[in-house]
Amino acid sequence: MIWLYMLIPVVIIGGIAVYFERKSGMTPPDETIQDEKLGEILNQNGINSNGIHDGTNGTGTY
């Protein structure tokens, strides 16, 4: 009988969570956009770690 006191709040909170999830229309993230952003971040991170900021691999003049 005591398990009912533990189970009922879990069911109620779970029901509220499912209700608001469906109401808000949340969708899973688009992985292609995430992959593009990750590539940009890795590219910028490589540039910053090499200390090259002019895009000429260190051979250009200002």
Helices and strands as residue ranges (DSSP letters): H 2-24, H 31-50
